[in-house]
Amino acid sequence: MKERIAWLKSLSIVTVLGIVLAGCATLQKSDATDTEQLLAAAGFKMRLADTTEKLTHLKTLTQLKLVPHNKDGKIVYIFADAEYCKCLYSGNQDNNQRYQSLLAKQNIAEMNEDSTMDWDMWGPWGG
């Protein structure tokens, strides 16, 4: 009986961990997709890792983060996504400035959305 209870507890823990990890992966994929949409809107070029060699190289790059690189004396910004789109986005300083501007506008829009919250509807907060 004790073995069965221990087994059920272990199964429950594994199940909960699986659900949590799946939720985290879903959020990370959503964040990656949102970033990639902003990058495309800012003029970044998307390149698919359409060969084994490209995908192998893509996996060596910093993932899901816009990173500056020096190429022939110029700064090129790279966003690598080896998991979801299996692609990389590349752009120049102008693209990066447009991306940063779009990101700031998105953040402001989200803050404005938060400011429309009707706090009185939910009663006193004690603050």
N, CA and C atoms as an extended XYZ file, in Angstrom:
381
Properties=species:S:1:pos:R:3:atomname:S:1:resname:S:1:resid:I:1 pbc="F F F"
N         0.820       -1.189        0.000 N   MET     1
C         0.000        0.000        0.000 CA  MET     1
C         0.866        1.255        0.000 C   MET     1
N         1.910        1.275        0.847 N   LYS     2
C         2.799        2.434        0.908 CA  LYS     2
C         3.513        2.637       -0.425 C   LYS     2
N         3.876        1.518       -1.071 N   GLU     3
C         4.550        1.618       -2.358 CA  GLU     3
C         3.630        2.240       -3.402 C   GLU     3
N         2.356        1.875       -3.359 N   ARG     4
C         1.392        2.423       -4.314 CA  ARG     4
C         1.205        3.925       -4.085 C   ARG     4
N         1.111        4.353       -2.840 N   ILE     5
C         0.966        5.785       -2.520 CA  ILE     5
C         2.210        6.543       -2.968 C   ILE     5
N         3.384        5.985       -2.705 N   ALA     6
C         4.630        6.630       -3.127 CA  ALA     6
C         4.685        6.735       -4.650 C   ALA     6
N         4.251        5.682       -5.325 N   TRP     7
C         4.242        5.687       -6.789 CA  TRP     7
C         3.276        6.740       -7.316 C   TRP     7
N         2.079        6.847       -6.722 N   LEU     8
C         1.087        7.844       -7.144 CA  LEU     8
C         1.600        9.268       -6.895 C   LEU     8
N         2.286        9.487       -5.769 N   LYS     9
C         2.875       10.809       -5.494 CA  LYS     9
C         3.921       11.145       -6.551 C   LYS     9
N         4.754       10.183       -6.869 N   SER    10
C         5.789       10.416       -7.889 CA  SER    10
C         5.161       10.725       -9.239 C   SER    10
N         4.134        9.975       -9.584 N   LEU    11
C         3.431       10.196      -10.843 CA  LEU    11
C         2.802       11.593      -10.867 C   LEU    11
N         2.225       11.996       -9.762 N   SER    12
C         1.614       13.326       -9.672 CA  SER    12
C         2.657       14.428       -9.851 C   SER    12
N         3.789       14.266       -9.211 N   ILE    13
C         4.855       15.269       -9.314 CA  ILE    13
C         5.354       15.368      -10.753 C   ILE    13
N         5.570       14.236      -11.381 N   VAL    14
C         6.039       14.221      -12.770 CA  VAL    14
C         5.000       14.872      -13.680 C   VAL    14
N         3.735       14.589      -13.451 N   THR    15
C         2.664       15.174      -14.260 CA  THR    15
C         2.624       16.687      -14.098 C   THR    15
N         2.685       17.163      -12.864 N   VAL    16
C         2.670       18.618      -12.612 CA  VAL    16
C         3.887       19.277      -13.249 C   VAL    16
N         5.054       18.688      -13.107 N   LEU    17
C         6.256       19.253      -13.721 CA  LEU    17
C         6.124       19.305      -15.235 C   LEU    17
N         5.547       18.259      -15.815 N   GLY    18
C         5.331       18.249      -17.270 CA  GLY    18
C         4.418       19.372      -17.714 C   GLY    18
N         3.355       19.609      -16.973 N   ILE    19
C         2.421       20.686      -17.305 CA  ILE    19
C         3.100       22.042      -17.183 C   ILE    19
N         3.854       22.239      -16.117 N   VAL    20
C         4.561       23.511      -15.912 CA  VAL    20
C         5.567       23.752      -17.032 C   VAL    20
N         6.333       22.740      -17.377 N   LEU    21
C         7.326       22.899      -18.440 CA  LEU    21
C         6.664       23.163      -19.785 C   LEU    21
N         5.551       22.513      -20.059 N   ALA    22
C         4.827       22.754      -21.311 CA  ALA    22
C         4.321       24.192      -21.348 C   ALA    22
N         3.831       24.682      -20.221 N   GLY    23
C         3.373       26.071      -20.147 CA  GLY    23
C         4.506       27.050      -20.386 C   GLY    23
N         5.662       26.786      -19.807 N   CYS    24
C         6.831       27.655      -20.013 CA  CYS    24
C         7.249       27.651      -21.480 C   CYS    24
N         7.245       26.479      -22.099 N   ALA    25
C         7.622       26.384      -23.512 CA  ALA    25
C         6.646       27.155      -24.382 C   ALA    25
N         5.361       27.088      -24.048 N   THR    26
C         4.355       27.823      -24.811 CA  THR    26
C         4.582       29.323      -24.692 C   THR    26
N         4.867       29.799      -23.475 N   LEU    27
C         5.140       31.225      -23.273 CA  LEU    27
C         6.392       31.648      -24.022 C   LEU    27
N         7.431       30.829      -23.992 N   GLN    28
C         8.667       31.167      -24.681 CA  GLN    28
C         8.431       31.226      -26.189 C   GLN    28
N         7.648       30.302      -26.717 N   LYS    29
C         7.342       30.314      -28.152 CA  LYS    29
C         6.562       31.570      -28.510 C   LYS    29
N         5.619       31.945      -27.668 N   SER    30
C         4.827       33.155      -27.910 CA  SER    30
C         5.717       34.393      -27.892 C   SER    30
N         6.635       34.468      -26.932 N   ASP    31
C         7.568       35.597      -26.861 CA  ASP    31
C         8.448       35.651      -28.106 C   ASP    31
N         8.920       34.492      -28.551 N   ALA    32
C         9.766       34.436      -29.748 CA  ALA    32
C         8.990       34.918      -30.962 C   ALA    32
N         7.745       34.463      -31.089 N   THR    33
C         6.915       34.866      -32.225 CA  THR    33
C         6.656       36.368      -32.206 C   THR    33
N         6.354       36.911      -31.030 N   ASP    34
C         6.128       38.361      -30.911 CA  ASP    34
C         7.371       39.137      -31.326 C   ASP    34
N         8.527       38.706      -30.848 N   THR    35
C         9.783       39.377      -31.193 CA  THR    35
C        10.033       39.288      -32.690 C   THR    35
N         9.824       38.124      -33.276 N   GLU    36
C        10.072       37.935      -34.704 CA  GLU    36
C         9.146       38.800      -35.552 C   GLU    36
N         7.916       38.999      -35.105 N   GLN    37
C         7.003       39.881      -35.830 CA  GLN    37
C         7.502       41.325      -35.791 C   GLN    37
N         7.991       41.762      -34.643 N   LEU    38
C         8.541       43.121      -34.530 CA  LEU    38
C         9.807       43.269      -35.379 C   LEU    38
N        10.652       42.246      -35.369 N   LEU    39
C        11.873       42.301      -36.173 CA  LEU    39
C        11.533       42.429      -37.661 C   LEU    39
N        10.574       41.646      -38.113 N   ALA    40
C        10.160       41.706      -39.523 CA  ALA    40
C         9.588       43.083      -39.843 C   ALA    40
N         8.775       43.626      -38.947 N   ALA    41
C         8.196       44.953      -39.159 CA  ALA    41
C         9.272       46.033      -39.202 C   ALA    41
N        10.375       45.808      -38.508 N   ALA    42
C        11.476       46.773      -38.475 CA  ALA    42
C        12.419       46.619      -39.668 C   ALA    42
N        12.149       45.642      -40.531 N   GLY    43
C        12.959       45.477      -41.730 CA  GLY    43
C        14.052       44.433      -41.638 C   GLY    43
N        14.105       43.694      -40.537 N   PHE    44
C        15.083       42.617      -40.442 CA  PHE    44
C        14.752       41.553      -41.490 C   PHE    44
N        15.781       40.941      -42.038 N   LYS    45
C        15.610       39.886      -43.037 CA  LYS    45
C        15.639       38.532      -42.345 C   LYS    45
N        14.680       37.682      -42.677 N   MET    46
C        14.620       36.348      -42.121 CA  MET    46
C        15.281       35.370      -43.088 C   MET    46
N        16.119       34.529      -42.530 N   ARG    47
C        16.782       33.507      -43.327 CA  ARG    47
C        16.535       32.158      -42.660 C   ARG    47
N        15.980       31.232      -43.420 N   LEU    48
C        15.699       29.898      -42.893 CA  LEU    48
C        16.972       29.061      -42.829 C   LEU    48
N        17.045       28.230      -41.810 N   ALA    49
C        18.122       27.245      -41.722 CA  ALA    49
C        17.644       26.031      -42.511 C   ALA    49
N        17.792       26.117      -43.834 N   ASP    50
C        17.222       25.105      -44.724 CA  ASP    50
C        18.190       23.987      -45.090 C   ASP    50
N        19.326       23.961      -44.435 N   THR    51
C        20.259       22.844      -44.602 CA  THR    51
C        20.714       22.388      -43.217 C   THR    51
N        21.215       21.192      -43.154 N   THR    52
C        21.726       20.666      -41.887 CA  THR    52
C        22.860       21.533      -41.364 C   THR    52
N        23.722       21.989      -42.256 N   GLU    53
C        24.859       22.819      -41.861 CA  GLU    53
C        24.382       24.148      -41.256 C   GLU    53
N        23.383       24.767      -41.899 N   LYS    54
C        22.869       26.040      -41.376 CA  LYS    54
C        22.219       25.843      -40.006 C   LYS    54
N        21.448       24.772      -39.850 N   LEU    55
C        20.783       24.523      -38.576 CA  LEU    55
C        21.811       24.238      -37.485 C   LEU    55
N        22.836       23.490      -37.815 N   THR    56
C        23.900       23.212      -36.848 CA  THR    56
C        24.570       24.508      -36.417 C   THR    56
N        24.871       25.380      -37.368 N   HIS    57
C        25.487       26.667      -37.034 CA  HIS    57
C        24.525       27.542      -36.240 C   HIS    57
N        23.249       27.551      -36.627 N   LEU    58
C        22.248       28.357      -35.940 CA  LEU    58
C        22.176       27.997      -34.463 C   LEU    58
N        22.301       26.727      -34.160 N   LYS    59
C        22.236       26.259      -32.771 CA  LYS    59
C        23.415       26.741      -31.930 C   LYS    59
N        24.513       27.133      -32.582 N   THR    60
C        25.678       27.616      -31.833 CA  THR    60
C        25.541       29.088      -31.446 C   THR    60
N        24.577       29.785      -32.044 N   LEU    61
C        24.399       31.216      -31.775 CA  LEU    61
C        23.554       31.429      -30.524 C   LEU    61
N        23.685       32.611      -29.924 N   THR    62
C        22.835       32.982      -28.799 CA  THR    62
C        21.384       32.942      -29.255 C   THR    62
N        20.553       32.233      -28.510 N   GLN    63
C        19.175       31.991      -28.919 CA  GLN    63
C        18.205       33.030      -28.350 C   GLN    63
N        17.257       33.444      -29.201 N   LEU    64
C        16.117       34.274      -28.831 CA  LEU    64
C        16.523       35.584      -28.161 C   LEU    64
N        17.630       36.139      -28.643 N   LYS    65
C        18.123       37.413      -28.117 CA  LYS    65
C        18.791       38.159      -29.262 C   LYS    65
N        18.491       39.435      -29.380 N   LEU    66
C        19.099       40.251      -30.428 CA  LEU    66
C        20.528       40.595      -30.013 C   LEU    66
N        21.483       40.161      -30.834 N   VAL    67
C        22.902       40.286      -30.487 CA  VAL    67
C        23.641       41.007      -31.603 C   VAL    67
N        24.428       42.047      -31.262 N   PRO    68
C        25.228       42.709      -32.292 CA  PRO    68
C        26.476       41.892      -32.633 C   PRO    68
N        26.830       41.905      -33.928 N   HIS    69
C        28.038       41.233      -34.423 CA  HIS    69
C        28.759       42.204      -35.344 C   HIS    69
N        30.074       42.087      -35.388 N   ASN    70
C        30.875       42.920      -36.282 CA  ASN    70
C        31.127       42.133      -37.567 C   ASN    70
N        30.662       42.687      -38.689 N   LYS    71
C        30.879       42.038      -39.987 CA  LYS    71
C        31.474       43.070      -40.938 C   LYS    71
N        32.714       42.857      -41.320 N   ASP    72
C        33.408       43.761      -42.243 CA  ASP    72
C        33.400       45.205      -41.747 C   ASP    72
N        33.589       45.377      -40.444 N   GLY    73
C        33.664       46.718      -39.865 CA  GLY    73
C        32.313       47.374      -39.615 C   GLY    73
N        31.230       46.659      -39.860 N   LYS    74
C        29.888       47.191      -39.617 CA  LYS    74
C        29.177       46.311      -38.595 C   LYS    74
N        28.289       46.941      -37.834 N   ILE    75
C        27.510       46.192      -36.853 CA  ILE    75
C        26.287       45.594      -37.538 C   ILE    75
N        26.105       44.289      -37.348 N   VAL    76
C        24.944       43.561      -37.848 CA  VAL    76
C        24.281       42.930      -36.630 C   VAL    76
N        22.971       43.066      -36.547 N   TYR    77
C        22.222       42.513      -35.430 CA  TYR    77
C        21.587       41.194      -35.861 C   TYR    77
N        21.774       40.173      -35.003 N   ILE    78
C        21.308       38.821      -35.307 CA  ILE    78
C        20.388       38.333      -34.188 C   ILE    78
N        19.261       37.743      -34.594 N   PHE    79
C        18.338       37.077      -33.674 CA  PHE    79
C        18.209       35.646      -34.181 C   PHE    79
N        18.672       34.681      -33.391 N   ALA    80
C        18.669       33.272      -33.796 CA  ALA    80
C        17.554       32.516      -33.087 C   ALA    80
N        16.850       31.685      -33.852 N   ASP    81
C        15.770       30.867      -33.301 CA  ASP    81
C        15.871       29.468      -33.908 C   ASP    81
N        16.646       28.623      -33.257 N   ALA    82
C        16.864       27.267      -33.761 CA  ALA    82
C        15.735       26.314      -33.379 C   ALA    82
N        14.869       26.733      -32.461 N   GLU    83
C        13.833       25.820      -31.977 CA  GLU    83
C        12.499       25.993      -32.689 C   GLU    83
N        12.020       27.211      -32.807 N   TYR    84
C        10.652       27.417      -33.288 CA  TYR    84
C        10.599       27.628      -34.808 C   TYR    84
N        11.225       28.693      -35.300 N   CYS    85
C        11.149       28.930      -36.749 CA  CYS    85
C        12.342       28.333      -37.495 C   CYS    85
N        13.359       27.917      -36.749 N   LYS    86
C        14.596       27.402      -37.357 CA  LYS    86
C        15.113       28.414      -38.386 C   LYS    86
N        15.299       29.647      -37.882 N   CYS    87
C        15.699       30.741      -38.756 CA  CYS    87
C        16.521       31.741      -37.963 C   CYS    87
N        17.075       32.689      -38.698 N   LEU    88
C        17.705       33.827      -38.035 CA  LEU    88
C        17.257       35.096      -38.731 C   LEU    88
N        17.203       36.152      -37.960 N   TYR    89
C        16.873       37.478      -38.472 CA  TYR    89
C        18.138       38.305      -38.393 C   TYR    89
N        18.408       39.060      -39.464 N   SER    90
C        19.583       39.922      -39.456 CA  SER    90
C        19.180       41.307      -39.935 C   SER    90
N        19.831       42.296      -39.342 N   GLY    91
C        19.543       43.666      -39.722 CA  GLY    91
C        20.682       44.591      -39.347 C   GLY    91
N        20.587       45.812      -39.834 N   ASN    92
C        21.628       46.803      -39.563 CA  ASN    92
C        21.194       47.745      -38.440 C   ASN    92
N        21.961       48.800      -38.240 N   GLN    93
C        21.685       49.742      -37.157 CA  GLN    93
C        20.312       50.406      -37.338 C   GLN    93
N        19.958       50.763      -38.575 N   ASP    94
C        18.651       51.374      -38.826 CA  ASP    94
C        17.518       50.412      -38.453 C   ASP    94
N        17.669       49.145      -38.824 N   ASN    95
C        16.661       48.140      -38.470 CA  ASN    95
C        16.544       48.017      -36.953 C   ASN    95
N        17.704       48.033      -36.276 N   ASN    96
C        17.700       47.915      -34.821 CA  ASN    96
C        16.998       49.116      -34.191 C   ASN    96
N        17.246       50.313      -34.702 N   GLN    97
C        16.585       51.499      -34.150 CA  GLN    97
C        15.067       51.423      -34.358 C   GLN    97
N        14.642       50.967      -35.533 N   ARG    98
C        13.200       50.813      -35.782 CA  ARG    98
C        12.605       49.757      -34.850 C   ARG    98
N        13.342       48.661      -34.662 N   TYR    99
C        12.877       47.608      -33.759 CA  TYR    99
C        12.726       48.150      -32.336 C   TYR    99
N        13.740       48.874      -31.860 N   GLN   100
C        13.687       49.427      -30.503 CA  GLN   100
C        12.508       50.389      -30.355 C   GLN   100
N        12.245       51.174      -31.399 N   SER   101
C        11.112       52.097      -31.384 CA  SER   101
C         9.787       51.340      -31.338 C   SER   101
N         9.656       50.301      -32.170 N   LEU   102
C         8.437       49.485      -32.159 CA  LEU   102
C         8.240       48.792      -30.814 C   LEU   102
N         9.331       48.319      -30.236 N   LEU   103
C         9.264       47.654      -28.942 CA  LEU   103
C         8.801       48.628      -27.867 C   LEU   103
N         9.343       49.852      -27.894 N   ALA   104
C         8.934       50.872      -26.927 CA  ALA   104
C         7.454       51.209      -27.095 C   ALA   104
N         7.003       51.349      -28.337 N   LYS   105
C         5.580       51.637      -28.588 CA  LYS   105
C         4.698       50.505      -28.086 C   LYS   105
N         5.136       49.273      -28.295 N   GLN   106
C         4.364       48.119      -27.819 CA  GLN   106
C         4.281       48.135      -26.292 C   GLN   106
N         5.399       48.439      -25.636 N   ASN   107
C         5.413       48.484      -24.173 CA  ASN   107
C         4.504       49.590      -23.651 C   ASN   107
N         4.519       50.749      -24.322 N   ILE   108
C         3.652       51.856      -23.916 CA  ILE   108
C         2.187       51.464      -24.098 C   ILE   108
N         1.872       50.816      -25.210 N   ALA   109
C         0.496       50.369      -25.456 CA  ALA   109
C         0.040       49.390      -24.378 C   ALA   109
N         0.931       48.488      -23.973 N   GLU   110
C         0.583       47.531      -22.926 CA  GLU   110
C         0.386       48.235      -21.592 C   GLU   110
N         1.214       49.250      -21.314 N   MET   111
C         1.053       50.020      -20.080 CA  MET   111
C        -0.265       50.789      -20.101 C   MET   111
N        -0.620       51.373      -21.246 N   ASN   112
C        -1.889       52.095      -21.363 CA  ASN   112
C        -3.064       51.148      -21.183 C   ASN   112
N        -2.916       49.947      -21.686 N   GLU   113
C        -3.967       48.948      -21.513 CA  GLU   113
C        -4.151       48.635      -20.042 C   GLU   113
N        -3.034       48.529      -19.328 N   ASP   114
C        -3.098       48.272      -17.885 CA  ASP   114
C        -3.755       49.429      -17.142 C   ASP   114
N        -3.567       50.653      -17.631 N   SER   115
C        -4.100       51.818      -16.934 CA  SER   115
C        -5.613       51.923      -17.064 C   SER   115
N        -6.218       51.147      -17.952 N   THR   116
C        -7.666       51.183      -18.105 CA  THR   116
C        -8.357       50.257      -17.100 C   THR   116
N        -7.595       49.639      -16.246 N   MET   117
C        -8.157       48.735      -15.235 CA  MET   117
C        -9.076       49.512      -14.310 C   MET   117
N       -10.284       49.005      -14.101 N   ASP   118
C       -11.240       49.627      -13.189 CA  ASP   118
C       -11.027       49.039      -11.798 C   ASP   118
N       -10.109       49.654      -11.047 N   TRP   119
C        -9.746       49.141       -9.726 CA  TRP   119
C       -10.908       49.233       -8.740 C   TRP   119
N       -11.747       50.271       -8.874 N   ASP   120
C       -12.860       50.436       -7.941 CA  ASP   120
C       -13.828       49.268       -8.002 C   ASP   120
N       -13.950       48.661       -9.154 N   MET   121
C       -14.854       47.528       -9.306 CA  MET   121
C       -14.472       46.387       -8.362 C   MET   121
N       -13.194       46.275       -8.034 N   TRP   122
C       -12.686       45.155       -7.249 CA  TRP   122
C       -12.611       45.442       -5.761 C   TRP   122
N       -13.070       46.616       -5.355 N   GLY   123
C       -13.108       46.939       -3.930 CA  GLY   123
C       -11.800       47.507       -3.434 C   GLY   123
N       -11.746       47.809       -2.145 N   PRO   124
C       -10.542       48.442       -1.565 CA  PRO   124
C        -9.351       47.489       -1.578 C   PRO   124
N        -8.172       48.066       -1.791 N   TRP   125
C        -6.942       47.281       -1.864 CA  TRP   125
C        -6.058       47.473       -0.632 C   TRP   125
N        -6.394       48.410        0.176 N   GLY   126
C        -5.600       48.636        1.391 CA  GLY   126
C        -4.288       49.312        1.111 C   GLY   126
N        -4.161       49.950       -0.053 N   GLY   127
C        -2.898       50.585       -0.411 CA  GLY   127
C        -2.980       51.999       -0.472 C   GLY   127
